Amino acid sequence: MLVAIGAAVAVFTGIGAGVGIGIATGKATEAIARQPEAAGQIRSSMIVGCALAEATAIYGFITALALIFLA
């Protein structure tokens, strides 16, 4: 029972990643709308940030699977 609660808490990192990626995408869209000539640099920075945010969600998912199957 306690392992399932721990796994559920670990999966909640996906919520933070989703919110972070949404905010980053919105801000990048605003920045590109203001300075279209900088779109390439803004887009590449956004993709790196989104990849890092998604990595935290994957770490939480792997932690949840490890708790379920190894504990």
MARKERO-564962 format. One record per residue (C-alpha): residue in three letters; x, y, z. Coordinates in Angstrom, 2 decimals, decimal comma, always signed. Each point is the difference from the previous one (the first is absolute). Layout:
<nodes>
+--------+---------+---------+---------+
| residu |      xx |      yy |      zz |
+--------+---------+---------+---------+
|    ALA |       X |       Y |       Z |
...
+--------+---------+---------+---------+
</nodes>
This chain:
<nodes>
+--------+---------+---------+---------+
| residu |      xx |      yy |      zz |
+--------+---------+---------+---------+
|    MET |   +0,00 |   +0,00 |   +0,00 |
|    LEU |   +2,74 |   +2,46 |   +0,95 |
|    VAL |   +1,93 |   -0,89 |   -3,16 |
|    ALA |   -3,02 |   +0,89 |   -2,15 |
|    ILE |   -0,27 |   +3,39 |   +1,69 |
|    GLY |   +3,70 |   +0,63 |   -0,59 |
|    ALA |   -0,36 |   -0,97 |   -3,65 |
|    ALA |   -2,97 |   +2,34 |   -0,41 |
|    VAL |   +1,97 |   +2,88 |   +1,48 |
|    ALA |   +2,91 |   -0,76 |   -2,35 |
|    VAL |   -2,31 |   +0,10 |   -3,02 |
|    PHE |   -1,19 |   +3,49 |   +0,97 |
|    THR |   +3,27 |   +1,35 |   -1,43 |
|    GLY |   -1,75 |   -0,29 |   -3,36 |
|    ILE |   -2,40 |   +2,75 |   +1,03 |
|    GLY |   +2,87 |   +2,38 |   +0,68 |
|    ALA |   +1,62 |   -0,86 |   -3,29 |
|    GLY |   -3,23 |   +0,60 |   -1,89 |
|    VAL |   -0,54 |   +3,38 |   +1,64 |
|    GLY |   +3,63 |   +0,97 |   -0,61 |
|    ILE |   -0,10 |   -0,96 |   -3,66 |
|    GLY |   -3,28 |   +1,87 |   -0,46 |
|    ILE |   +1,37 |   +3,17 |   +1,54 |
|    ALA |   +3,23 |   -0,24 |   -2,01 |
|    THR |   -1,91 |   -0,49 |   -3,24 |
|    GLY |   -2,27 |   +2,94 |   +0,73 |
|    LYS |   +2,88 |   +2,32 |   +0,84 |
|    ALA |   +1,95 |   -1,12 |   -3,06 |
|    THR |   -3,01 |   +0,70 |   -2,20 |
|    GLU |   -0,28 |   +3,48 |   +1,49 |
|    ALA |   +3,71 |   +0,62 |   -0,52 |
|    ILE |   -0,15 |   -1,13 |   -3,64 |
|    ALA |   -3,03 |   +2,23 |   -0,57 |
|    ARG |   +1,95 |   +2,97 |   +1,33 |
|    GLN |   +3,29 |   -0,77 |   -1,78 |
|    PRO |   -0,56 |   -2,26 |   -3,02 |
|    GLU |   +3,64 |   +0,35 |   -1,09 |
|    ALA |   +1,12 |   -1,82 |   +3,17 |
|    ALA |   -2,35 |   -2,96 |   -0,52 |
|    GLY |   +2,76 |   -2,56 |   -0,62 |
|    GLN |   +1,91 |   +0,80 |   +3,18 |
|    ILE |   -3,18 |   +0,20 |   +2,11 |
|    ARG |   -1,27 |   -3,32 |   -1,38 |
|    SER |   +3,28 |   -1,83 |   +0,68 |
|    SER |   +0,15 |   +1,33 |   +3,56 |
|    MET |   -3,62 |   -1,03 |   +0,57 |
|    ILE |   +0,64 |   -3,52 |   -1,28 |
|    VAL |   +2,95 |   -0,45 |   +2,38 |
|    GLY |   -2,11 |   +1,25 |   +2,92 |
|    CYS |   -2,91 |   -2,27 |   -0,92 |
|    ALA |   +2,34 |   -2,98 |   -0,25 |
|    LEU |   +1,31 |   +0,67 |   +3,49 |
|    ALA |   -3,54 |   +0,35 |   +1,37 |
|    GLU |   -1,04 |   -3,23 |   -1,70 |
|    ALA |   +3,04 |   -1,77 |   +1,46 |
|    THR |   -1,26 |   +0,72 |   +3,52 |
|    ALA |   -3,33 |   -1,62 |   -0,89 |
|    ILE |   +1,80 |   -3,06 |   -1,34 |
|    TYR |   +2,09 |   -0,22 |   +3,20 |
|    GLY |   -3,20 |   +0,06 |   +2,05 |
|    PHE |   -1,56 |   -2,71 |   -2,17 |
|    ILE |   +3,07 |   -2,21 |   +0,30 |
|    THR |   +0,02 |   +0,53 |   +3,77 |
|    ALA |   -3,67 |   -1,01 |   +0,16 |
|    LEU |   +0,65 |   -3,17 |   -2,02 |
|    ALA |   +2,99 |   -0,84 |   +2,18 |
|    LEU |   -2,10 |   +0,42 |   +3,14 |
|    ILE |   -2,77 |   -2,21 |   -1,36 |
|    PHE |   +2,08 |   -2,82 |   -1,42 |
|    LEU |   +3,06 |   -0,02 |   +2,26 |
|    ALA |   -1,51 |   +0,74 |   +3,41 |
+--------+---------+---------+---------+
</nodes>
